[in-house]
Amino acid sequence: MKEKRVVLRDVAIKAGVHLTTAARAMKNDPRVQPDTLARIQQIAKEMGYMPDPMLSALSTYRMLAD
């Protein structure tokens, strides 16, 4: 049986933050407090979070197309 892939929402829930905050933390956004950023990134690492390469490519494509 396949193990469920860890998604950013899982990380946000475990960290007790909004999905947007987790997304910003994974991009090292300066709007996220340094201690919160480090905590979220550590939780993501421990959980084995990896961004979906296809979704990342789609997001980049959409940003460039605008």
Summary of the structure (lengths in Angstrom):
residues: 66
radius of gyration: 12.9
end to end distance: 40.8
largest distance: 40.8
contacts: 144
relative contact order: 0.16
helix: 65%
strand: 0%
